[in-house]
Amino acid sequence: MQPKEQIEAIANTLLPSFIPKDNQETTLSFHFTLPPDNSYKVFFEKDAKAKWQFIRYEEAER
């Protein structure tokens, strides 16, 4: 699996824990770490059908 696909798959798995309680929110981001010390920030946007879509990721600063 390519790094982008792996990060996206992990982010989608973690997503339910980060969905905002406010239904008006249309964007969200969160950080996660993969052992041993790779940290990423991922970004999601809500689409027209109110589904959260992975947009991009960046490596978080260590």
All heavy atoms as TSV, in Angstrom:
chain	resi	resn	atom	element	x	y	z
A	1	MET	N	N	0.852	-1.177	0.000
A	1	MET	CA	C	0.000	0.000	0.000
A	1	MET	C	C	0.903	1.247	0.000
A	1	MET	O	O	1.879	1.310	0.728
A	1	MET	CB	C	-0.895	-0.016	1.250
A	1	MET	CG	C	-1.909	1.105	1.290
A	1	MET	SD	S	-2.991	1.088	2.752
A	1	MET	CE	C	-3.896	-0.422	2.502
A	2	GLN	N	N	0.563	2.202	-0.831
A	2	GLN	CA	C	1.310	3.453	-0.902
A	2	GLN	C	C	1.066	4.282	0.355
A	2	GLN	O	O	0.006	4.173	0.977
A	2	GLN	CB	C	0.887	4.251	-2.137
A	2	GLN	CG	C	1.203	3.575	-3.443
A	2	GLN	CD	C	2.695	3.415	-3.649
A	2	GLN	OE1	O	3.467	4.311	-3.362
A	2	GLN	NE2	N	3.104	2.249	-4.131
A	3	PRO	N	N	2.024	5.112	0.733
A	3	PRO	CA	C	1.852	5.905	1.959
A	3	PRO	C	C	0.560	6.724	1.990
A	3	PRO	O	O	-0.132	6.736	3.004
A	3	PRO	CB	C	3.081	6.808	1.969
A	3	PRO	CG	C	4.108	6.053	1.200
A	3	PRO	CD	C	3.332	5.309	0.141
A	4	LYS	N	N	0.201	7.393	0.896
A	4	LYS	CA	C	-1.019	8.200	0.894
A	4	LYS	C	C	-2.245	7.334	1.159
A	4	LYS	O	O	-3.107	7.688	1.970
A	4	LYS	CB	C	-1.196	8.942	-0.427
A	4	LYS	CG	C	-2.480	9.785	-0.452
A	4	LYS	CD	C	-2.754	10.375	-1.815
A	4	LYS	CE	C	-3.974	11.242	-1.825
A	4	LYS	NZ	N	-5.234	10.540	-1.589
A	5	GLU	N	N	-2.332	6.190	0.495
A	5	GLU	CA	C	-3.471	5.305	0.681
A	5	GLU	C	C	-3.513	4.750	2.104
A	5	GLU	O	O	-4.578	4.618	2.698
A	5	GLU	CB	C	-3.464	4.162	-0.337
A	5	GLU	CG	C	-3.812	4.596	-1.741
A	5	GLU	CD	C	-2.640	5.190	-2.514
A	5	GLU	OE1	O	-1.480	5.043	-2.082
A	5	GLU	OE2	O	-2.893	5.842	-3.543
A	6	GLN	N	N	-2.343	4.447	2.666
A	6	GLN	CA	C	-2.283	3.939	4.041
A	6	GLN	C	C	-2.738	5.012	5.029
A	6	GLN	O	O	-3.542	4.744	5.924
A	6	GLN	CB	C	-0.866	3.491	4.379
A	6	GLN	CG	C	-0.742	2.934	5.781
A	6	GLN	CD	C	0.680	2.545	6.125
A	6	GLN	OE1	O	1.633	2.982	5.493
A	6	GLN	NE2	N	0.827	1.736	7.148
A	7	ILE	N	N	-2.257	6.225	4.854
A	7	ILE	CA	C	-2.636	7.322	5.744
A	7	ILE	C	C	-4.127	7.612	5.616
A	7	ILE	O	O	-4.831	7.801	6.618
A	7	ILE	CB	C	-1.780	8.569	5.455
A	7	ILE	CG1	C	-0.336	8.278	5.855
A	7	ILE	CG2	C	-2.328	9.796	6.177
A	7	ILE	CD1	C	0.667	9.257	5.333
A	8	GLU	N	N	-4.637	7.632	4.385
A	8	GLU	CA	C	-6.067	7.864	4.174
A	8	GLU	C	C	-6.908	6.764	4.828
A	8	GLU	O	O	-7.919	7.040	5.476
A	8	GLU	CB	C	-6.379	7.944	2.684
A	8	GLU	CG	C	-7.832	8.248	2.402
A	8	GLU	CD	C	-8.129	8.451	0.926
A	8	GLU	OE1	O	-7.200	8.439	0.096
A	8	GLU	OE2	O	-9.316	8.633	0.601
A	9	ALA	N	N	-6.497	5.512	4.703
A	9	ALA	CA	C	-7.243	4.399	5.304
A	9	ALA	C	C	-7.271	4.518	6.828
A	9	ALA	O	O	-8.319	4.326	7.457
A	9	ALA	CB	C	-6.629	3.066	4.885
A	10	ILE	N	N	-6.135	4.848	7.420
A	10	ILE	CA	C	-6.086	5.013	8.873
A	10	ILE	C	C	-6.942	6.200	9.293
A	10	ILE	O	O	-7.715	6.119	10.256
A	10	ILE	CB	C	-4.626	5.169	9.350
A	10	ILE	CG1	C	-3.864	3.870	9.115
A	10	ILE	CG2	C	-4.576	5.592	10.820
A	10	ILE	CD1	C	-2.365	3.997	9.249
A	11	ALA	N	N	-6.836	7.309	8.568
A	11	ALA	CA	C	-7.622	8.506	8.891
A	11	ALA	C	C	-9.114	8.209	8.818
A	11	ALA	O	O	-9.883	8.633	9.694
A	11	ALA	CB	C	-7.248	9.649	7.952
A	12	ASN	N	N	-9.546	7.470	7.806
A	12	ASN	CA	C	-10.969	7.124	7.683
A	12	ASN	C	C	-11.424	6.225	8.832
A	12	ASN	O	O	-12.570	6.313	9.275
A	12	ASN	CB	C	-11.255	6.470	6.334
A	12	ASN	CG	C	-11.343	7.482	5.223
A	12	ASN	OD1	O	-11.904	8.557	5.394
A	12	ASN	ND2	N	-10.778	7.157	4.078
A	13	THR	N	N	-10.527	5.376	9.322
A	13	THR	CA	C	-10.853	4.524	10.459
A	13	THR	C	C	-11.019	5.349	11.731
A	13	THR	O	O	-11.901	5.085	12.548
A	13	THR	CB	C	-9.755	3.464	10.654
A	13	THR	OG1	O	-9.672	2.665	9.475
A	13	THR	CG2	C	-10.059	2.566	11.845
A	14	LEU	N	N	-10.174	6.355	11.901
A	14	LEU	CA	C	-10.223	7.211	13.092
A	14	LEU	C	C	-11.305	8.285	13.015
A	14	LEU	O	O	-11.712	8.830	14.045
A	14	LEU	CB	C	-8.866	7.893	13.295
A	14	LEU	CG	C	-7.686	6.967	13.559
A	14	LEU	CD1	C	-6.381	7.762	13.549
A	14	LEU	CD2	C	-7.864	6.250	14.885
A	15	LEU	N	N	-11.761	8.609	11.823
A	15	LEU	CA	C	-12.701	9.707	11.598
A	15	LEU	C	C	-13.900	9.741	12.540
A	15	LEU	O	O	-14.217	10.809	13.081
A	15	LEU	CB	C	-13.170	9.700	10.136
A	15	LEU	CG	C	-14.218	10.740	9.751
A	15	LEU	CD1	C	-13.668	12.147	9.916
A	15	LEU	CD2	C	-14.689	10.492	8.328
A	16	PRO	N	N	-14.597	8.643	12.791
A	16	PRO	CA	C	-15.789	8.724	13.647
A	16	PRO	C	C	-15.542	9.343	15.025
A	16	PRO	O	O	-16.431	9.974	15.591
A	16	PRO	CB	C	-16.241	7.270	13.767
A	16	PRO	CG	C	-15.741	6.625	12.516
A	16	PRO	CD	C	-14.415	7.291	12.243
A	17	SER	N	N	-14.337	9.210	15.534
A	17	SER	CA	C	-14.016	9.785	16.842
A	17	SER	C	C	-13.846	11.295	16.802
A	17	SER	O	O	-13.827	11.941	17.840
A	17	SER	CB	C	-12.715	9.177	17.375
A	17	SER	OG	O	-12.863	7.796	17.553
A	18	PHE	N	N	-13.719	11.860	15.608
A	18	PHE	CA	C	-13.421	13.283	15.476
A	18	PHE	C	C	-14.529	14.096	14.807
A	18	PHE	O	O	-14.386	15.300	14.639
A	18	PHE	CB	C	-12.117	13.469	14.690
A	18	PHE	CG	C	-10.916	12.961	15.425
A	18	PHE	CD1	C	-10.435	11.684	15.191
A	18	PHE	CD2	C	-10.288	13.744	16.376
A	18	PHE	CE1	C	-9.328	11.194	15.876
A	18	PHE	CE2	C	-9.176	13.265	17.072
A	18	PHE	CZ	C	-8.703	11.992	16.823
A	19	ILE	N	N	-15.611	13.452	14.414
A	19	ILE	CA	C	-16.692	14.183	13.743
A	19	ILE	C	C	-17.270	15.220	14.702
A	19	ILE	O	O	-17.629	14.887	15.831
A	19	ILE	CB	C	-17.778	13.217	13.235
A	19	ILE	CG1	C	-17.189	12.355	12.120
A	19	ILE	CG2	C	-19.012	13.977	12.757
A	19	ILE	CD1	C	-18.108	11.297	11.583
A	20	PRO	N	N	-17.353	16.481	14.255
A	20	PRO	CA	C	-17.868	17.540	15.130
A	20	PRO	C	C	-19.328	17.294	15.517
A	20	PRO	O	O	-20.111	16.777	14.728
A	20	PRO	CB	C	-17.758	18.805	14.275
A	20	PRO	CG	C	-16.836	18.464	13.169
A	20	PRO	CD	C	-16.939	16.992	12.960
A	21	LYS	N	N	-19.668	17.699	16.743
A	21	LYS	CA	C	-21.054	17.580	17.190
A	21	LYS	C	C	-21.947	18.597	16.479
A	21	LYS	O	O	-23.130	18.355	16.301
A	21	LYS	CB	C	-21.131	17.770	18.698
A	21	LYS	CG	C	-20.419	16.664	19.450
A	21	LYS	CD	C	-20.686	16.732	20.921
A	21	LYS	CE	C	-19.888	15.755	21.733
A	21	LYS	NZ	N	-19.629	14.460	21.220
A	22	ASP	N	N	-21.367	19.715	16.062
A	22	ASP	CA	C	-22.100	20.751	15.339
A	22	ASP	C	C	-22.245	20.332	13.873
A	22	ASP	O	O	-21.265	20.298	13.124
A	22	ASP	CB	C	-21.351	22.080	15.443
A	22	ASP	CG	C	-22.061	23.228	14.747
A	22	ASP	OD1	O	-23.084	22.996	14.060
A	22	ASP	OD2	O	-21.586	24.369	14.883
A	23	ASN	N	N	-23.462	20.025	13.449
A	23	ASN	CA	C	-23.699	19.568	12.071
A	23	ASN	C	C	-23.430	20.635	11.018
A	23	ASN	O	O	-23.378	20.327	9.828
A	23	ASN	CB	C	-25.133	19.054	11.925
A	23	ASN	CG	C	-25.331	17.729	12.617
A	23	ASN	OD1	O	-24.396	16.951	12.769
A	23	ASN	ND2	N	-26.554	17.471	13.064
A	24	GLN	N	N	-23.256	21.883	11.451
A	24	GLN	CA	C	-22.976	22.967	10.506
A	24	GLN	C	C	-21.505	23.009	10.085
A	24	GLN	O	O	-21.164	23.670	9.098
A	24	GLN	CB	C	-23.378	24.315	11.118
A	24	GLN	CG	C	-24.847	24.408	11.505
A	24	GLN	CD	C	-25.777	24.142	10.337
A	24	GLN	OE1	O	-25.604	24.718	9.259
A	24	GLN	NE2	N	-26.750	23.271	10.522
A	25	GLU	N	N	-20.662	22.320	10.824
A	25	GLU	CA	C	-19.230	22.291	10.477
A	25	GLU	C	C	-19.048	21.587	9.137
A	25	GLU	O	O	-19.692	20.573	8.861
A	25	GLU	CB	C	-18.425	21.551	11.544
A	25	GLU	CG	C	-18.379	22.241	12.874
A	25	GLU	CD	C	-17.526	23.488	12.881
A	25	GLU	OE1	O	-16.616	23.616	12.041
A	25	GLU	OE2	O	-17.776	24.346	13.737
A	26	THR	N	N	-18.164	22.137	8.310
A	26	THR	CA	C	-17.937	21.546	6.989
A	26	THR	C	C	-16.496	21.090	6.780
A	26	THR	O	O	-16.180	20.483	5.764
A	26	THR	CB	C	-18.307	22.542	5.878
A	26	THR	OG1	O	-17.514	23.723	6.034
A	26	THR	CG2	C	-19.793	22.890	5.930
A	27	THR	N	N	-15.622	21.394	7.728
A	27	THR	CA	C	-14.233	20.957	7.634
A	27	THR	C	C	-13.775	20.437	8.996
A	27	THR	O	O	-14.319	20.840	10.030
A	27	THR	CB	C	-13.281	22.085	7.198
A	27	THR	OG1	O	-13.299	23.117	8.177
A	27	THR	CG2	C	-13.669	22.643	5.837
A	28	LEU	N	N	-12.805	19.563	8.963
A	28	LEU	CA	C	-12.181	19.118	10.207
A	28	LEU	C	C	-10.783	18.624	9.897
A	28	LEU	O	O	-10.459	18.280	8.763
A	28	LEU	CB	C	-13.010	18.048	10.914
A	28	LEU	CG	C	-13.103	16.641	10.328
A	28	LEU	CD1	C	-11.962	15.766	10.828
A	28	LEU	CD2	C	-14.403	16.005	10.745
A	29	SER	N	N	-9.962	18.635	10.930
A	29	SER	CA	C	-8.615	18.085	10.813
A	29	SER	C	C	-8.236	17.489	12.162
A	29	SER	O	O	-8.789	17.869	13.198
A	29	SER	CB	C	-7.605	19.163	10.401
A	29	SER	OG	O	-7.511	20.159	11.387
A	30	PHE	N	N	-7.333	16.532	12.125
A	30	PHE	CA	C	-6.818	15.945	13.352
A	30	PHE	C	C	-5.453	15.339	13.084
A	30	PHE	O	O	-5.065	15.136	11.934
A	30	PHE	CB	C	-7.789	14.921	13.962
A	30	PHE	CG	C	-8.144	13.756	13.081
A	30	PHE	CD1	C	-7.369	12.608	13.062
A	30	PHE	CD2	C	-9.285	13.789	12.285
A	30	PHE	CE1	C	-7.710	11.527	12.269
A	30	PHE	CE2	C	-9.639	12.715	11.492
A	30	PHE	CZ	C	-8.846	11.572	11.479
A	31	HIS	N	N	-4.716	15.090	14.163
A	31	HIS	CA	C	-3.388	14.489	14.108
A	31	HIS	C	C	-3.448	13.047	14.588
A	31	HIS	O	O	-4.268	12.717	15.438
A	31	HIS	CB	C	-2.417	15.221	15.054
A	31	HIS	CG	C	-2.059	16.587	14.629
A	31	HIS	ND1	N	-2.818	17.678	14.950
A	31	HIS	CD2	C	-1.011	17.045	13.920
A	31	HIS	CE1	C	-2.248	18.757	14.467
A	31	HIS	NE2	N	-1.152	18.397	13.836
A	32	PHE	N	N	-2.563	12.236	14.050
A	32	PHE	CA	C	-2.341	10.906	14.620
A	32	PHE	C	C	-0.893	10.511	14.377
A	32	PHE	O	O	-0.217	11.088	13.523
A	32	PHE	CB	C	-3.327	9.861	14.079
A	32	PHE	CG	C	-3.181	9.546	12.615
A	32	PHE	CD1	C	-2.337	8.543	12.187
A	32	PHE	CD2	C	-3.922	10.242	11.679
A	32	PHE	CE1	C	-2.222	8.237	10.831
A	32	PHE	CE2	C	-3.819	9.945	10.326
A	32	PHE	CZ	C	-2.959	8.946	9.907
A	33	THR	N	N	-0.423	9.564	15.150
A	33	THR	CA	C	0.964	9.112	15.076
A	33	THR	C	C	1.010	7.630	14.750
A	33	THR	O	O	0.262	6.837	15.313
A	33	THR	CB	C	1.685	9.365	16.416
A	33	THR	OG1	O	1.615	10.756	16.703
A	33	THR	CG2	C	3.134	8.917	16.364
A	34	LEU	N	N	1.898	7.288	13.840
A	34	LEU	CA	C	2.178	5.890	13.536
A	34	LEU	C	C	3.529	5.549	14.151
A	34	LEU	O	O	4.486	6.300	13.972
A	34	LEU	CB	C	2.242	5.668	12.023
A	34	LEU	CG	C	0.945	5.853	11.250
A	34	LEU	CD1	C	1.198	5.660	9.764
A	34	LEU	CD2	C	-0.098	4.877	11.741
A	35	PRO	N	N	3.596	4.447	14.881
A	35	PRO	CA	C	4.868	4.070	15.497
A	35	PRO	C	C	5.945	3.873	14.433
A	35	PRO	O	O	5.636	3.406	13.332
A	35	PRO	CB	C	4.539	2.759	16.194
A	35	PRO	CG	C	3.062	2.790	16.381
A	35	PRO	CD	C	2.516	3.544	15.218
A	36	PRO	N	N	7.188	4.191	14.682
A	36	PRO	CA	C	7.654	4.651	15.976
A	36	PRO	C	C	7.441	6.153	16.205
A	36	PRO	O	O	7.167	6.563	17.325
A	36	PRO	CB	C	9.138	4.308	15.965
A	36	PRO	CG	C	9.525	4.394	14.521
A	36	PRO	CD	C	8.299	3.948	13.759
A	37	ASP	N	N	7.556	6.991	15.164
A	37	ASP	CA	C	7.435	8.429	15.427
A	37	ASP	C	C	7.026	9.235	14.190
A	37	ASP	O	O	7.494	10.337	13.976
A	37	ASP	CB	C	8.738	8.979	16.012
A	37	ASP	CG	C	9.912	8.838	15.055
A	37	ASP	OD1	O	9.759	8.214	13.992
A	37	ASP	OD2	O	10.993	9.354	15.385
A	38	ASN	N	N	6.151	8.690	13.379
A	38	ASN	CA	C	5.649	9.410	12.207
A	38	ASN	C	C	4.288	10.009	12.542
A	38	ASN	O	O	3.332	9.275	12.787
A	38	ASN	CB	C	5.511	8.475	11.001
A	38	ASN	CG	C	6.845	7.928	10.564
A	38	ASN	OD1	O	7.858	8.591	10.652
A	38	ASN	ND2	N	6.849	6.702	10.099
A	39	SER	N	N	4.215	11.333	12.556
A	39	SER	CA	C	2.964	12.013	12.883
A	39	SER	C	C	2.402	12.701	11.650
A	39	SER	O	O	3.154	13.269	10.844
A	39	SER	CB	C	3.191	13.046	13.988
A	39	SER	OG	O	3.560	12.401	15.179
A	40	TYR	N	N	1.086	12.660	11.534
A	40	TYR	CA	C	0.411	13.238	10.370
A	40	TYR	C	C	-0.774	14.076	10.806
A	40	TYR	O	O	-1.427	13.776	11.806
A	40	TYR	CB	C	-0.101	12.127	9.438
A	40	TYR	CG	C	1.016	11.245	8.943
A	40	TYR	CD1	C	1.307	10.052	9.572
A	40	TYR	CD2	C	1.786	11.626	7.850
A	40	TYR	CE1	C	2.336	9.246	9.141
A	40	TYR	CE2	C	2.824	10.823	7.407
A	40	TYR	CZ	C	3.087	9.640	8.055
A	40	TYR	OH	O	4.123	8.846	7.622
A	41	LYS	N	N	-1.046	15.115	10.026
A	41	LYS	CA	C	-2.262	15.903	10.194
A	41	LYS	C	C	-3.090	15.641	8.939
A	41	LYS	O	O	-2.578	15.752	7.816
A	41	LYS	CB	C	-1.950	17.392	10.331
A	41	LYS	CG	C	-3.184	18.234	10.573
A	41	LYS	CD	C	-2.817	19.680	10.843
A	41	LYS	CE	C	-4.056	20.480	11.174
A	41	LYS	NZ	N	-3.714	21.901	11.449
A	42	VAL	N	N	-4.351	15.276	9.135
A	42	VAL	CA	C	-5.225	14.967	8.012
A	42	VAL	C	C	-6.386	15.957	7.965
A	42	VAL	O	O	-6.797	16.491	8.996
A	42	VAL	CB	C	-5.751	13.515	8.085
A	42	VAL	CG1	C	-4.609	12.536	7.882
A	42	VAL	CG2	C	-6.439	13.233	9.401
A	43	PHE	N	N	-6.893	16.185	6.769
A	43	PHE	CA	C	-7.938	17.171	6.545
A	43	PHE	C	C	-9.117	16.530	5.820
A	43	PHE	O	O	-8.918	15.777	4.859
A	43	PHE	CB	C	-7.398	18.320	5.682
A	43	PHE	CG	C	-6.239	19.037	6.326
A	43	PHE	CD1	C	-4.945	18.564	6.195
A	43	PHE	CD2	C	-6.448	20.186	7.066
A	43	PHE	CE1	C	-3.870	19.208	6.784
A	43	PHE	CE2	C	-5.382	20.856	7.663
A	43	PHE	CZ	C	-4.093	20.359	7.523
A	44	PHE	N	N	-10.311	16.847	6.281
A	44	PHE	CA	C	-11.546	16.349	5.692
A	44	PHE	C	C	-12.481	17.522	5.408
A	44	PHE	O	O	-12.437	18.536	6.104
A	44	PHE	CB	C	-12.273	15.400	6.664
A	44	PHE	CG	C	-11.638	14.050	6.811
A	44	PHE	CD1	C	-10.563	13.867	7.665
A	44	PHE	CD2	C	-12.122	12.959	6.104
A	44	PHE	CE1	C	-9.980	12.621	7.825
A	44	PHE	CE2	C	-11.543	11.705	6.256
A	44	PHE	CZ	C	-10.471	11.534	7.114
A	45	GLU	N	N	-13.335	17.340	4.403
A	45	GLU	CA	C	-14.410	18.291	4.117
A	45	GLU	C	C	-15.695	17.506	3.929
A	45	GLU	O	O	-15.688	16.384	3.429
A	45	GLU	CB	C	-14.123	19.086	2.844
A	45	GLU	CG	C	-13.034	20.107	3.004
A	45	GLU	CD	C	-12.819	20.942	1.760
A	45	GLU	OE1	O	-13.487	20.698	0.723
A	45	GLU	OE2	O	-11.970	21.836	1.809
A	46	LYS	N	N	-16.795	18.137	4.313
A	46	LYS	CA	C	-18.103	17.514	4.146
A	46	LYS	C	C	-18.589	17.800	2.730
A	46	LYS	O	O	-18.576	18.945	2.278
A	46	LYS	CB	C	-19.089	18.081	5.172
A	46	LYS	CG	C	-20.352	17.258	5.323
A	46	LYS	CD	C	-21.337	17.867	6.295
A	46	LYS	CE	C	-20.893	17.774	7.716
A	46	LYS	NZ	N	-21.937	18.240	8.663
A	47	ASP	N	N	-19.025	16.762	2.021
A	47	ASP	CA	C	-19.500	16.946	0.651
A	47	ASP	C	C	-20.984	17.325	0.622
A	47	ASP	O	O	-21.616	17.491	1.669
A	47	ASP	CB	C	-19.205	15.713	-0.207
A	47	ASP	CG	C	-19.982	14.471	0.192
A	47	ASP	OD1	O	-20.974	14.569	0.943
A	47	ASP	OD2	O	-19.594	13.379	-0.261
A	48	ALA	N	N	-21.547	17.457	-0.572
A	48	ALA	CA	C	-22.938	17.873	-0.741
A	48	ALA	C	C	-23.926	16.885	-0.124
A	48	ALA	O	O	-25.050	17.262	0.205
A	48	ALA	CB	C	-23.239	18.068	-2.222
A	49	LYS	N	N	-23.506	15.644	0.058
A	49	LYS	CA	C	-24.373	14.626	0.664
A	49	LYS	C	C	-24.105	14.461	2.158
A	49	LYS	O	O	-24.524	13.484	2.760
A	49	LYS	CB	C	-24.184	13.290	-0.052
A	49	LYS	CG	C	-24.618	13.333	-1.501
A	49	LYS	CD	C	-24.401	12.004	-2.165
A	49	LYS	CE	C	-24.808	12.077	-3.628
A	49	LYS	NZ	N	-24.552	10.818	-4.318
A	50	ALA	N	N	-23.378	15.433	2.739
A	50	ALA	CA	C	-23.043	15.441	4.168
A	50	ALA	C	C	-22.146	14.268	4.578
A	50	ALA	O	O	-22.161	13.834	5.717
A	50	ALA	CB	C	-24.297	15.499	5.033
A	51	LYS	N	N	-21.354	13.772	3.648
A	51	LYS	CA	C	-20.381	12.715	3.937
A	51	LYS	C	C	-18.999	13.350	4.040
A	51	LYS	O	O	-18.649	14.229	3.247
A	51	LYS	CB	C	-20.353	11.665	2.817
A	51	LYS	CG	C	-21.668	10.972	2.584
A	51	LYS	CD	C	-21.947	9.986	3.663
A	51	LYS	CE	C	-23.217	9.204	3.335
A	51	LYS	NZ	N	-23.684	8.434	4.434
A	52	TRP	N	N	-18.221	12.914	5.013
A	52	TRP	CA	C	-16.871	13.436	5.189
A	52	TRP	C	C	-15.923	12.796	4.183
A	52	TRP	O	O	-15.863	11.573	4.074
A	52	TRP	CB	C	-16.392	13.194	6.613
A	52	TRP	CG	C	-17.126	14.038	7.595
A	52	TRP	CD1	C	-18.167	13.655	8.394
A	52	TRP	CD2	C	-16.907	15.420	7.861
A	52	TRP	NE1	N	-18.591	14.720	9.143
A	52	TRP	CE2	C	-17.833	15.819	8.840
A	52	TRP	CE3	C	-16.012	16.373	7.373
A	52	TRP	CZ2	C	-17.891	17.122	9.334
A	52	TRP	CZ3	C	-16.068	17.660	7.870
A	52	TRP	CH2	C	-16.995	18.023	8.836
A	53	GLN	N	N	-15.196	13.634	3.443
A	53	GLN	CA	C	-14.268	13.171	2.414
A	53	GLN	C	C	-12.845	13.572	2.783
A	53	GLN	O	O	-12.588	14.726	3.140
A	53	GLN	CB	C	-14.627	13.788	1.057
A	53	GLN	CG	C	-16.019	13.456	0.570
A	53	GLN	CD	C	-16.224	11.979	0.347
A	53	GLN	OE1	O	-15.318	11.280	-0.113
A	53	GLN	NE2	N	-17.402	11.483	0.675
A	54	PHE	N	N	-11.935	12.608	2.692
A	54	PHE	CA	C	-10.507	12.871	2.919
A	54	PHE	C	C	-10.031	13.824	1.836
A	54	PHE	O	O	-10.265	13.593	0.647
A	54	PHE	CB	C	-9.743	11.556	2.862
A	54	PHE	CG	C	-8.270	11.690	3.064
A	54	PHE	CD1	C	-7.743	11.722	4.342
A	54	PHE	CD2	C	-7.413	11.768	1.981
A	54	PHE	CE1	C	-6.363	11.830	4.540
A	54	PHE	CE2	C	-6.049	11.879	2.160
A	54	PHE	CZ	C	-5.523	11.916	3.446
A	55	ILE	N	N	-9.343	14.895	2.242
A	55	ILE	CA	C	-8.843	15.879	1.274
A	55	ILE	C	C	-7.337	15.741	1.073
A	55	ILE	O	O	-6.853	15.621	-0.040
A	55	ILE	CB	C	-9.171	17.320	1.734
A	55	ILE	CG1	C	-10.676	17.496	1.900
A	55	ILE	CG2	C	-8.602	18.351	0.779
A	55	ILE	CD1	C	-11.473	17.247	0.648
A	56	ARG	N	N	-6.610	15.770	2.192
A	56	ARG	CA	C	-5.156	15.723	2.084
A	56	ARG	C	C	-4.550	15.412	3.448
A	56	ARG	O	O	-5.263	15.371	4.441
A	56	ARG	CB	C	-4.581	17.038	1.547
A	56	ARG	CG	C	-4.797	18.215	2.472
A	56	ARG	CD	C	-4.316	19.535	1.843
A	56	ARG	NE	N	-4.611	20.649	2.676
A	56	ARG	CZ	C	-3.805	21.137	3.617
A	56	ARG	NH1	N	-2.627	20.581	3.837
A	56	ARG	NH2	N	-4.154	22.160	4.350
A	57	TYR	N	N	-3.239	15.225	3.449
A	57	TYR	CA	C	-2.510	15.052	4.700
A	57	TYR	C	C	-1.196	15.787	4.592
A	57	TYR	O	O	-0.746	16.148	3.506
A	57	TYR	CB	C	-2.288	13.571	5.019
A	57	TYR	CG	C	-1.177	12.942	4.211
A	57	TYR	CD1	C	0.122	12.867	4.721
A	57	TYR	CD2	C	-1.404	12.416	2.936
A	57	TYR	CE1	C	1.139	12.285	3.983
A	57	TYR	CE2	C	-0.391	11.840	2.197
A	57	TYR	CZ	C	0.879	11.780	2.737
A	57	TYR	OH	O	1.898	11.224	2.008
A	58	GLU	N	N	-0.591	16.033	5.735
A	58	GLU	CA	C	0.765	16.571	5.775
A	58	GLU	C	C	1.482	15.945	6.957
A	58	GLU	O	O	0.829	15.534	7.937
A	58	GLU	CB	C	0.755	18.100	5.890
A	58	GLU	CG	C	0.038	18.633	7.106
A	58	GLU	CD	C	-0.118	20.147	7.083
A	58	GLU	OE1	O	-0.418	20.711	6.019
A	58	GLU	OE2	O	0.058	20.759	8.162
A	59	GLU	N	N	2.789	15.850	6.847
A	59	GLU	CA	C	3.553	15.346	7.981
A	59	GLU	C	C	3.563	16.418	9.055
A	59	GLU	O	O	3.796	17.591	8.769
A	59	GLU	CB	C	4.969	14.992	7.561
A	59	GLU	CG	C	5.010	13.727	6.728
A	59	GLU	CD	C	6.412	13.194	6.561
A	59	GLU	OE1	O	7.193	13.209	7.529
A	59	GLU	OE2	O	6.716	12.750	5.448
A	60	ALA	N	N	3.251	16.012	10.270
A	60	ALA	CA	C	3.244	16.949	11.392
A	60	ALA	C	C	4.679	17.166	11.868
A	60	ALA	O	O	5.529	16.266	11.760
A	60	ALA	CB	C	2.377	16.415	12.520
A	61	GLU	N	N	4.920	18.335	12.403
A	61	GLU	CA	C	6.256	18.638	12.910
A	61	GLU	C	C	6.547	17.800	14.139
A	61	GLU	O	O	5.671	17.542	14.948
A	61	GLU	CB	C	6.352	20.119	13.235
A	61	GLU	CG	C	6.070	20.966	12.026
A	61	GLU	CD	C	6.875	22.233	12.010
A	61	GLU	OE1	O	7.768	22.375	12.861
A	61	GLU	OE2	O	6.605	23.051	11.151
A	62	ARG	N	N	7.768	17.386	14.257
A	62	ARG	CA	C	8.168	16.550	15.400
A	62	ARG	C	C	8.700	17.392	16.521
A	62	ARG	O	O	9.244	18.389	16.405
A	62	ARG	CB	C	9.231	15.560	14.958
A	62	ARG	CG	C	8.701	14.613	13.944
A	62	ARG	CD	C	9.757	13.655	13.535
A	62	ARG	NE	N	9.322	12.973	12.338
A	62	ARG	CZ	C	9.927	11.978	11.813
A	62	ARG	NH1	N	11.021	11.506	12.350
A	62	ARG	NH2	N	9.491	11.386	10.746
